[in-house]
Amino acid sequence: MAESKHAEIVVIGAGPGGYAAAFRVADLGKQVILIDKDPSLGGVCLNRGCIPSKALLHISKVMDEAAHLSKMGVTYGDPEIDLDVVRVHKNKIVAQLSSGIAQMAIARKVETIRGTATFTSNTELKVKSEEGDSFVSFDKCIIAAGSTSAMIPGVPATHSAVLTSRTALDLVDIPERLLVIGGGIIGLELGQVYAALGSQVSVVEFLPNLLPGTDQDLVKPLQQKLKKQFESILLSSKVTLVEPNDDGTLTVTIENDKGTTTDNFNKVLVSVGRKPNSNILNLDSTDIEMDDHGFINVDVYQRTSVKNIFAIGDIVGNPMLAHKATHEGKVAAEVASGHSAAFDVRAIPNVVYTDPEVAWAGLTETDAKENGIAYEKGEFPWAASGKAIIMGAKQGKTKILFDPKTKQVLGVGIVGPGAGDMISEGMLAIEMGADAEDIGLTVHPHPSLGETFAAAAEVFAGTITDLYIPPKKE
């Protein structure tokens, strides 16, 4: 007979949103069971996404910085890459963080079950594991089942030379020639890692720009860097067929307005977005409603159409970001535990951890122009920043979009080293309703990249002294 358990609250998925939800539930005094199909906690983000990719990006950035020192009179020899050691280093970081999460689960008395959970009703789950099937009934449930890499037609998804963001991080080898299908965040990050490790990287993007939807003035410095690092960047182009060859390589057919071409690559990385894991949960056994794209519909309390079931993270829609999932997880945990909470944020930051980094939050100029939203802008070029010049980062910039009437911050965009860290000040400004004067009158350390944020506000306010801007004629 299958084992049966009951939980006050059960959480499906132990990624950043899931474990945050489970831990918050436990902290609020509720009995919680956390179910995940992986052997270690942390989900995609920790085990095969954010953390391992950033560990590798750190290595590639340091390699580039070391090469850049030759312009400053310090020259190193060509780097020798021991891929086995690199892989061990990456895995050690993942293991350390995953172990920390497991220890916190034990400290909080959160029961964890390894297995694949599917619904049998609005109040029960079946959990399939190596030990067999078991059943978990619940008073309330929080779905944090995440997403998986999407594929495109014409690509043999199971071929060993076809990589996803997950398998690309395994670093089995460094292919001589790598094609990245998709010029979004994940594709460019992993493409830059492989380029630094020695691959000749090409990128194919279906839309006219890299990082579609991102302000192109922020993308431009990154694209200039990638043109030097990558073998080619093909925009407004479509991969229509990937055919395996007898020697293990792949022949790729690419179409664009210039016609159809074919080329051979050792490996192909498909990075065209992600799809929600709603299809593996047997939601037909519940009354949970989804949209046409397979995302679970939720309200500001993260509650689904079923009163006692909540959903968070990638499975409820874009943006598919770990920090969004974490905040949603805490909201769901608090509401499910009987407390007042709502997911009420003014913005969610986006970061591309390439070199240079690109980060933005709130209103973008692209969205403002498409939707007819009025804004004014303060922009500070890093060519006028002492710290940026020292770092060789004078192509960077910081810009802030302001409400023309209230002068409050509507959006922030940054490109350059450390942009992902600097965007936090922009987020705080947006959430706090700061205006240009608040930012400009906040003392920032000099020399630093952070002071470019204040400088951008001063450009807008007309009080900047680090640039000369002729007075506007009345």
C-alpha positions as CSV (number, residue, x, y, z in Angstrom):
1,M,0.0,0.0,0.0
2,A,1.3,3.4,-1.0
3,E,2.5,5.6,1.9
4,S,0.3,8.7,2.7
5,K,1.3,11.9,4.4
6,H,-0.5,15.2,5.2
7,A,1.0,18.7,5.4
8,E,-0.5,22.0,6.4
9,I,1.4,23.4,3.5
10,V,3.2,21.6,0.7
11,V,5.6,23.3,-1.7
12,I,6.3,21.8,-5.2
13,G,9.8,22.8,-6.3
14,A,12.9,23.7,-4.4
15,G,14.2,26.5,-6.5
16,P,14.8,30.1,-5.2
17,G,11.0,30.6,-5.0
18,G,10.1,27.2,-3.7
19,Y,12.7,27.0,-0.9
20,A,12.0,30.7,0.1
21,A,8.3,29.9,0.3
22,A,8.9,26.7,2.4
23,F,11.4,28.4,4.7
24,R,9.0,31.4,5.3
25,V,6.1,29.0,6.0
26,A,8.3,27.2,8.6
27,D,9.4,30.5,10.1
28,L,5.7,31.4,10.5
29,G,5.1,28.2,12.5
30,K,3.4,26.0,10.0
31,Q,4.2,22.4,9.2
32,V,5.6,22.2,5.6
33,I,6.7,19.5,3.2
34,L,9.0,20.5,0.3
35,I,9.0,18.3,-2.8
36,D,11.6,18.4,-5.6
37,K,12.6,15.9,-8.3
38,D,16.3,16.7,-8.0
39,P,18.8,15.1,-5.6
40,S,19.9,18.5,-4.3
41,L,17.9,21.6,-3.4
42,G,18.2,24.9,-5.3
43,G,16.4,24.2,-8.5
44,V,17.5,25.3,-12.0
45,C,19.0,28.6,-10.7
46,L,21.5,27.0,-8.3
47,N,22.2,23.7,-9.9
48,R,22.2,24.4,-13.6
49,G,21.5,28.0,-14.3
50,C,22.3,31.3,-12.5
51,I,25.0,30.2,-10.2
52,P,27.1,27.9,-12.4
53,S,26.8,30.3,-15.4
54,K,28.0,33.2,-13.3
55,A,30.9,31.2,-11.9
56,L,32.0,30.6,-15.5
57,L,31.4,34.2,-16.5
58,H,33.6,35.3,-13.6
59,I,36.4,33.2,-15.0
60,S,35.9,34.6,-18.5
61,K,35.8,38.2,-17.2
62,V,39.1,37.8,-15.2
63,M,40.7,36.3,-18.3
64,D,39.7,39.3,-20.4
65,E,40.8,41.8,-17.7
66,A,44.2,40.1,-17.5
67,A,44.6,40.4,-21.3
68,H,43.5,44.0,-21.1
69,L,46.4,44.8,-18.7
70,S,48.8,44.5,-21.5
71,K,47.7,48.0,-22.5
72,M,48.8,49.2,-19.1
73,G,52.2,47.7,-19.2
74,V,51.5,44.3,-17.5
75,T,51.6,41.3,-19.8
76,Y,50.8,37.7,-19.0
77,G,51.4,34.7,-21.1
78,D,48.5,33.0,-22.9
79,P,46.2,31.3,-20.4
80,E,46.3,27.5,-20.0
81,I,42.8,26.1,-19.4
82,D,42.4,22.9,-17.5
83,L,38.7,22.2,-18.2
84,D,38.5,19.5,-15.6
85,V,39.6,21.9,-12.9
86,V,37.2,24.6,-14.2
87,R,34.4,22.1,-14.0
88,V,35.3,21.0,-10.4
89,H,35.5,24.7,-9.3
90,K,32.0,25.3,-10.7
91,N,30.6,22.2,-9.2
92,K,32.2,23.0,-5.8
93,I,30.4,26.3,-5.7
94,V,27.1,24.7,-6.5
95,A,27.6,22.0,-3.9
96,Q,28.5,24.5,-1.2
97,L,25.4,26.6,-1.8
98,S,23.1,23.6,-2.2
99,S,24.4,22.1,1.1
100,G,23.7,25.4,2.8
101,I,20.1,25.3,1.7
102,A,19.8,21.7,2.9
103,Q,21.1,22.6,6.3
104,M,18.7,25.5,6.6
105,A,15.8,23.1,5.7
106,I,16.9,20.8,8.5
107,A,17.3,23.7,11.0
108,R,13.8,24.9,10.2
109,K,12.4,21.3,10.4
110,V,11.2,21.5,6.8
111,E,10.6,17.9,5.6
112,T,11.9,17.3,2.1
113,I,10.8,14.6,-0.3
114,R,12.7,13.7,-3.5
115,G,10.2,12.9,-6.3
116,T,8.0,14.1,-9.1
117,A,4.7,15.5,-7.8
118,T,1.5,15.4,-9.8
119,F,-2.0,16.4,-8.7
120,T,-4.7,13.9,-8.1
121,S,-7.2,16.5,-6.8
122,N,-7.4,20.0,-5.3
123,T,-6.1,18.6,-2.0
124,E,-3.8,15.8,-2.9
125,L,-0.5,15.0,-4.7
126,K,1.0,11.8,-5.9
127,V,4.8,11.7,-5.6
128,K,6.7,9.3,-7.8
129,S,10.2,8.4,-6.6
130,E,12.8,5.7,-6.8
131,E,11.2,4.1,-3.7
132,G,7.8,4.0,-5.4
133,D,4.6,6.1,-5.3
134,S,3.3,8.0,-2.2
135,F,0.5,10.4,-1.6
136,V,0.6,13.8,0.1
137,S,-2.6,15.5,1.1
138,F,-2.5,19.2,2.0
139,D,-4.5,22.1,3.4
140,K,-2.7,24.5,1.1
141,C,-0.2,24.1,-1.7
142,I,2.4,26.4,-3.3
143,I,3.4,25.4,-6.9
144,A,7.0,26.5,-7.7
145,A,7.7,23.9,-10.4
146,G,9.7,26.3,-12.7
147,S,10.4,26.0,-16.4
148,T,12.5,24.2,-18.9
149,S,14.4,25.2,-22.1
150,A,12.3,25.6,-25.2
151,M,13.2,23.9,-28.4
152,I,12.6,24.9,-32.1
153,P,11.5,22.8,-35.0
154,G,14.1,21.3,-37.2
155,V,16.6,20.7,-34.4
156,P,17.4,17.1,-33.2
157,A,16.9,17.8,-29.5
158,T,18.4,14.5,-28.3
159,H,21.6,14.7,-30.3
160,S,24.7,14.9,-28.1
161,A,26.0,17.9,-30.1
162,V,22.8,19.9,-29.5
163,L,23.1,21.8,-26.2
164,T,20.6,23.5,-23.9
165,S,21.5,26.0,-21.2
166,R,21.6,23.0,-18.9
167,T,24.0,20.8,-20.9
168,A,26.1,23.7,-22.0
169,L,27.1,24.2,-18.3
170,D,28.3,20.6,-18.0
171,L,31.4,21.7,-20.0
172,V,31.9,18.3,-21.5
173,D,34.4,19.9,-24.0
174,I,35.1,23.1,-25.7
175,P,33.9,22.8,-29.3
176,E,36.1,24.4,-32.0
177,R,33.0,26.0,-33.6
178,L,29.8,26.7,-31.6
179,L,26.5,28.1,-32.9
180,V,24.2,29.9,-30.4
181,I,20.6,30.0,-31.6
182,G,19.1,33.0,-29.8
183,G,20.6,36.3,-29.0
184,G,18.9,36.8,-25.7
185,I,20.4,36.9,-22.2
186,I,21.3,33.2,-21.7
187,G,22.6,32.8,-25.3
188,L,25.0,35.8,-25.0
189,E,26.2,34.8,-21.5
190,L,27.0,31.3,-22.5
191,G,28.4,32.3,-25.8
192,Q,30.8,34.7,-24.1
193,V,31.9,31.9,-21.7
194,Y,32.7,29.5,-24.6
195,A,34.4,32.2,-26.6
196,A,36.7,33.0,-23.6
197,L,37.5,29.3,-23.2
198,G,38.5,29.0,-26.9
199,S,35.5,28.3,-29.1
200,Q,34.7,30.2,-32.3
201,V,31.2,31.4,-31.5
202,S,28.5,32.5,-33.9
203,V,25.1,33.8,-32.9
204,V,21.8,33.7,-34.9
205,E,19.0,35.9,-33.7
206,F,15.5,35.9,-35.3
207,L,14.8,39.5,-34.5
208,P,16.7,42.6,-35.7
209,N,18.6,43.2,-32.5
210,L,20.5,41.3,-29.8
211,L,18.7,41.3,-26.4
212,P,15.3,42.0,-28.0
213,G,13.2,44.6,-26.2
214,T,16.2,46.1,-24.4
215,D,17.2,49.7,-25.2
216,Q,19.7,49.5,-28.0
217,D,21.9,52.3,-26.6
218,L,22.6,49.9,-23.7
219,V,23.2,46.9,-26.0
220,K,25.6,48.8,-28.3
221,P,28.7,48.6,-26.1
222,L,28.1,44.9,-25.5
223,Q,27.6,44.3,-29.1
224,Q,30.8,46.0,-30.0
225,K,32.6,43.8,-27.6
226,L,30.9,40.6,-28.9
227,K,31.8,41.5,-32.5
228,K,35.5,41.2,-31.5
229,Q,34.9,38.0,-29.4
230,F,32.5,36.1,-31.7
231,E,33.1,34.8,-35.2
232,S,29.8,36.2,-36.4
233,I,26.5,37.7,-35.3
234,L,23.6,37.1,-37.7
235,L,20.5,39.2,-36.9
236,S,17.1,38.9,-38.6
237,S,18.1,35.4,-39.4
238,K,16.4,32.0,-38.8
239,V,17.7,28.5,-38.3
240,T,15.5,26.2,-40.3
241,L,17.3,22.9,-40.1
242,V,20.1,21.2,-38.1
243,E,21.3,18.0,-39.6
244,P,23.7,15.5,-37.9
245,N,26.8,14.4,-39.8
246,D,28.6,11.1,-39.6
247,D,31.6,12.8,-38.0
248,G,29.5,14.1,-35.1
249,T,29.3,17.7,-36.4
250,L,26.1,19.5,-37.4
251,T,25.2,21.1,-40.6
252,V,23.0,24.1,-40.0
253,T,20.7,25.9,-42.5
254,I,20.2,29.6,-41.9
255,E,17.7,31.8,-43.7
256,N,17.7,35.6,-43.9
257,D,16.9,38.4,-46.4
258,K,20.2,37.6,-48.2
259,G,19.1,34.0,-48.9
260,T,19.8,30.6,-47.5
261,T,23.2,29.4,-46.3
262,T,24.6,26.3,-44.7
263,D,27.5,25.9,-42.3
264,N,29.1,23.2,-40.2
265,F,29.5,23.5,-36.4
266,N,30.8,21.1,-33.8
267,K,28.0,22.0,-31.4
268,V,24.8,24.0,-31.4
269,L,23.4,25.7,-28.3
270,V,19.6,26.3,-28.4
271,S,18.7,29.3,-26.3
272,V,15.3,30.5,-27.5
273,G,13.6,31.0,-24.2
274,R,11.9,28.7,-21.6
275,K,8.5,27.1,-21.2
276,P,6.6,26.6,-18.0
277,N,6.5,23.1,-16.4
278,S,2.7,23.2,-16.0
279,N,2.4,20.2,-18.4
280,I,4.0,17.8,-15.9
281,L,1.8,18.5,-12.9
282,N,-1.4,16.8,-14.1
283,L,-3.4,20.0,-13.6
284,D,-6.4,18.5,-15.3
285,S,-7.1,16.8,-12.0
286,T,-7.6,20.2,-10.4
287,D,-9.6,23.3,-11.1
288,I,-6.5,25.4,-11.7
289,E,-6.8,27.8,-14.7
290,M,-4.0,28.5,-17.1
291,D,-3.5,31.0,-20.0
292,D,-2.9,30.0,-23.6
293,H,0.8,29.8,-23.1
294,G,0.6,27.3,-20.2
295,F,1.2,29.8,-17.4
296,I,-0.8,29.4,-14.3
297,N,-3.1,32.4,-13.6
298,V,-2.6,34.0,-10.2
299,D,-3.7,37.2,-8.4
300,V,-1.6,39.6,-6.4
301,Y,-1.7,37.2,-3.5
302,Q,-0.2,34.5,-5.8
303,R,-3.4,32.5,-5.4
304,T,-4.7,30.4,-8.3
305,S,-8.3,29.9,-9.3
306,V,-8.3,27.3,-6.5
307,K,-8.5,29.0,-3.2
308,N,-6.1,26.8,-1.3
309,I,-3.5,26.5,-4.1
310,F,-0.9,29.2,-4.9
311,A,1.7,29.4,-7.7
312,I,4.9,31.4,-8.0
313,G,8.0,31.9,-10.2
314,D,8.5,30.9,-13.8
315,I,5.3,28.9,-13.9
316,V,3.2,32.0,-13.5
317,G,4.7,34.1,-16.3
318,N,7.4,36.5,-17.3
319,P,9.9,37.7,-16.4
320,M,11.4,34.3,-15.5
321,L,13.8,35.5,-12.9
322,A,15.0,34.0,-9.7
323,H,14.6,37.2,-7.7
324,K,11.0,37.6,-8.8
325,A,10.3,34.0,-7.8
326,T,11.8,34.6,-4.3
327,H,9.6,37.6,-3.6
328,E,6.5,35.8,-4.9
329,G,7.4,32.8,-2.8
330,K,7.4,34.9,0.4
331,V,4.1,36.5,-0.5
332,A,2.5,33.1,-1.1
333,A,3.9,31.7,2.1
334,E,2.6,34.6,4.2
335,V,-0.9,34.6,2.6
336,A,-1.1,30.8,2.9
337,S,-0.1,31.1,6.6
338,G,-2.8,33.5,7.3
339,H,-0.9,36.8,7.1
340,S,-1.4,39.9,5.0
341,A,0.8,40.2,2.0
342,A,0.7,41.0,-1.8
343,F,3.1,41.0,-4.7
344,D,3.0,44.8,-5.2
345,V,6.3,45.9,-6.8
346,R,6.9,48.9,-9.0
347,A,9.6,47.1,-11.1
348,I,11.7,44.0,-11.4
349,P,15.4,44.4,-12.4
350,N,16.9,42.6,-15.3
351,V,20.6,41.9,-15.6
352,V,22.7,40.5,-18.4
353,Y,25.9,39.2,-16.8
354,T,28.1,39.5,-19.8
355,D,31.2,41.7,-20.1
356,P,30.1,44.5,-20.1
357,E,27.1,43.9,-18.0
358,V,23.7,45.3,-19.0
359,A,21.0,46.1,-16.4
360,W,17.7,47.9,-16.4
361,A,14.7,48.3,-14.2
362,G,11.3,50.0,-14.6
363,L,10.3,51.9,-17.7
364,T,12.6,51.5,-20.7
365,E,12.8,54.0,-23.5
366,T,11.7,51.2,-25.9
367,D,8.5,50.7,-23.9
368,A,7.9,54.4,-23.4
369,K,8.1,55.1,-27.2
370,E,6.0,52.1,-28.1
371,N,3.3,53.0,-25.6
372,G,3.4,56.8,-25.8
373,I,4.5,57.3,-22.2
374,A,6.0,60.7,-21.5
375,Y,9.4,60.8,-19.9
376,E,12.5,62.9,-19.6
377,K,16.0,61.6,-19.3
378,G,19.3,62.2,-17.5
379,E,22.3,60.4,-19.0
380,F,25.9,60.3,-17.8
381,P,28.6,58.8,-20.1
382,W,31.2,56.8,-18.4
383,A,33.8,58.4,-20.6
384,A,33.6,61.2,-18.0
385,S,34.0,58.8,-15.0
386,G,37.5,58.6,-13.5
387,K,36.8,55.1,-12.1
388,A,35.5,53.9,-15.5
389,I,38.5,55.2,-17.3
390,I,40.8,53.5,-14.8
391,M,38.9,50.2,-15.5
392,G,38.9,50.7,-19.3
393,A,35.1,50.9,-19.2
394,K,34.6,54.3,-20.8
395,Q,32.0,52.9,-23.2
396,G,29.6,52.5,-20.4
397,K,26.7,54.7,-19.4
398,T,24.1,55.3,-16.8
399,K,20.7,56.8,-17.6
400,I,17.6,57.5,-15.6
401,L,14.1,58.2,-16.9
402,F,12.0,60.7,-15.0
403,D,8.4,61.6,-14.8
404,P,8.2,65.0,-16.5
405,K,5.8,66.4,-13.9
406,T,6.9,64.9,-10.6
407,K,10.6,64.3,-11.5
408,Q,10.3,60.9,-9.9
409,V,12.3,58.0,-11.3
410,L,10.4,55.9,-13.8
411,G,13.3,53.7,-15.0
412,V,17.0,53.1,-14.9
413,G,19.4,51.6,-17.5
414,I,23.1,50.9,-17.0
415,V,25.8,49.3,-19.2
416,G,29.3,48.6,-17.9
417,P,31.2,46.5,-15.3
418,G,29.1,46.1,-12.2
419,A,25.9,47.2,-13.8
420,G,24.1,44.3,-12.1
421,D,25.2,45.6,-8.7
422,M,24.5,49.2,-9.4
423,I,20.9,48.6,-10.6
424,S,19.9,47.9,-7.0
425,E,20.2,51.7,-6.2
426,G,18.0,52.3,-9.2
427,M,15.4,49.8,-7.9
428,L,15.4,51.5,-4.4
429,A,14.9,54.8,-6.1
430,I,11.9,53.5,-8.0
431,E,10.4,51.8,-5.0
432,M,10.9,54.8,-2.7
433,G,9.5,57.3,-5.3
434,A,12.8,59.2,-5.3
435,D,13.1,62.2,-7.5
436,A,16.1,63.7,-9.3
437,E,17.0,66.0,-6.4
438,D,16.9,63.1,-3.9
439,I,19.5,61.2,-5.9
440,G,21.7,64.2,-6.8
441,L,21.9,65.4,-3.2
442,T,22.8,61.9,-1.9
443,V,26.6,61.9,-1.4
444,H,28.2,59.1,-3.4
445,P,31.9,58.0,-3.0
446,H,34.5,59.2,-5.4
447,P,35.9,57.7,-7.5
448,S,33.3,55.0,-8.0
449,L,31.0,53.7,-10.7
450,G,28.1,54.2,-8.3
451,E,28.5,58.0,-8.5
452,T,27.5,57.9,-12.2
453,F,24.0,57.3,-10.9
454,A,24.0,60.6,-9.0
455,A,25.7,62.2,-12.0
456,A,22.8,61.1,-14.3
457,A,20.3,62.7,-12.0
458,E,22.4,65.9,-11.9
459,V,22.5,66.0,-15.7
460,F,18.7,65.9,-15.7
461,A,18.5,68.6,-12.9
462,G,21.1,70.8,-14.6
463,T,23.5,70.8,-11.6
464,I,26.2,68.6,-13.1
465,T,29.8,69.8,-12.7
466,D,31.6,66.8,-14.2
467,L,30.3,67.7,-17.6
468,Y,29.7,70.9,-19.4
469,I,26.2,71.1,-20.8
470,P,25.3,74.4,-22.4
471,P,22.3,76.1,-20.8
472,K,19.0,75.5,-22.6
473,K,17.8,78.5,-24.6
474,E,14.5,79.8,-23.4
